[in-house]
Amino acid sequence: MSRIGKLPINIPAGVTVDLKDNVVSVKGPKGELSQAVHPSIKITMSEGKLTFDIDEKYEGVDPKQKQAFHGLYRALVNNMVVGVSEGFKKEMELVGVGYRVSNQGNLIEFTLGYTHPIYLQLPPQIKVETKSERNKRPYICLESCDKQLLGLVCAKIRSFRMPEPYKGKGILYVGEVIRRKSGKTAAAK
């Protein structure tokens, strides 16, 4: 048994869960999400709690894979429940001279020291807010009910200018610490 998979999921008020043909649909105040679940995992709902069990009779998957699925699908459904009730939020900042960011709706424009600006059209499930204040780093705040999609978009934005260890420039998550390297001059001594 998976330690994560054994834990029940409490369904908060205002969230509805539907189970049909190994597909879990979750609807709440922040949005609606669905996830297909492998047939080797049984989901039961009782008294406002979801529990996940391994179907021992299911053939075609080895027991280790069933245990992995047990924890995986419990975590995915838990992220869906938290997402539609509370939502997820990621904050990023741009570190570098002349780096700028602005948005018009879900279209973000980055100026990151290249010869051209970079435009990124975000999916409609993600809300974006950008700030560019004097003497402060440009700031991006992304919010969504889908944790996977939010992480994917943040990784895409970060790939435009990865943080580098020599000067510390790039696109960072707020509060992230970059391990700095000393460079050539310190190595030559």
N, C-alpha and C positions, 0 to 999 in steps of 0.2 A: 504494500500500500504506500502511496505517496503521502508524505507529511502534509504537503500543500493540498492535495486532492481530498484528504479526509475532512478538511475544515468546511463547515457549511457556510453558505452565502446568505446573509440577512438581506431581505428585500425591503428597502426603505419605503416610507409612505409616498404615494404619488408615482410609483414605478410599477409597471405591469410587465409580467413575463409570460410569453406563450411558448409552449413546447409542441412542435409538430414535425414528424418524420425526421428526427435527429437534427432539427434546426431550432435554435434558441433565438427568439426575438424579444428584445427588451425595449420598452418605450417609457420615456420619462419627460420631465419638463425641459431638459436641454436637447433632446433629440430622440432618434430611433436607430437602433443597431440590430444586426442579426449575425449569427455565427453557426456554421454547420459543424456538427459534432460527430466524431467517428463512432460507428455502431458498436464498438467494443466498450463504450462508456454509457452507463444508464444514468439518467437524470430524473430525480423525483422532487416534486414540490409539495411541501406540507407546512402549514402554519407560518407562512411568510418566510420560509427558508428553502433554499435549493441545496440538495445534497447530490454528490457524484459518487457512483460506485462502478467497479470494474465488472463487466459481464464475463464471468468465467466460462460460460457455455459458448461464447463467440470463438470460432476457429478462424485461422487465416492470419493471425498476428501473434508473435511470440509474447510470453508473459512480461519480459522487460519492456517491450514496446507498449503494452497495455498500461504498465505503471507510468511510463513517460506521458502517454496520452491522458492519464488520470489527472496528473498535476497540471499539464498544459491547458486542457480545456476548462478546468476549474479556474485557473488564472485568467484566461481569456474572457470567460463569462463574468468574473468578478470585475475586471477592468471595464466591461460594458455597463454593468450595473452602476459602478462609481461614476463613469463618464456621463450617463444620462441623468444622474441625480445631482452630481456636483460639478462635473466637467474637469478638464485638464488644462493646464496653463504652462507655457514655456516662455522664458524671457531670454533674449539674446542682446549682445551689445557689439558694436563695431569698434575695434581698436586700431587706429592708424591715421596718419595725417591725410586729410582730404576725403576720408571715407564718409559717405552719406547714404541715407536711406529715406525713401518717402513712399507713400501708397495712395492710390485712388481706388477705393473699394477693395477688391481682392487682387489688384495688380500692384506688385511691389517693384520699385525701381531702385537699383543699387548702383552707387558709384564707388568702385573699389580699387582705383588706381590703374585700371586697364584703359585702353584707348577708347573704349565704348562703354556705355551703361549696360547693365544686365537687368532684364525684365523677367519677372516670374509671376505667372498667373496661378493663384491658389485655388484649390477646390472650394465649392460653396459651403462645405461643412466647417471651414476654418474661418474664424474672425481674426483680423489683424489690426494692430495699432502700432504706429511708429511715432517716435519723438526725436526731434533734433533741436536741442537747446544749446545756447551759447555756453562755452566752457564745460560742457558735459559730453559724454560719449553718445553717439546715435544709438537708439534703443528700439528693439522690436519686441512686441508682446503678441504671442499666438495663443488662441484659445479654441478648443474643440471638445466634442464628447467622445471622439474616436482616438484613443491613445496611440494606436499603430500608425494611423494616418498623420497624426501630429508629429510623431518621431521621425517619420519618413520625410516630411516637409522640412523639419529642422535640420536633418542630415543633408538634404539637398542645398539648403541655404548656406550651411557651414562649408559645403564643398566648394563654393565660389571663391572663398579665401580662407583656407585652413589656418589655424593659429600656428605660428612658427616659433621655435624655441630661442632664437637669437635676439630678436627685438620684441617679441611678444605681440606682434601685429596679427590681425585676422578677425574672424567672427567667432566670438566666444559666448558660452552660456553665462548668465549673470551669476557671479560668485565662483566661477571656474578659475582655478589657479594653474597657470602654465609653468612647467618646470623649465627654467632658463638655463641655457648653455653659455659658457664663457666666450667661445670664439677663438680665432687664431692667435690673437695677441697674447692671451693668457697661456696658451699651449707652447709658445715659442720661448718663453723664459726659462 
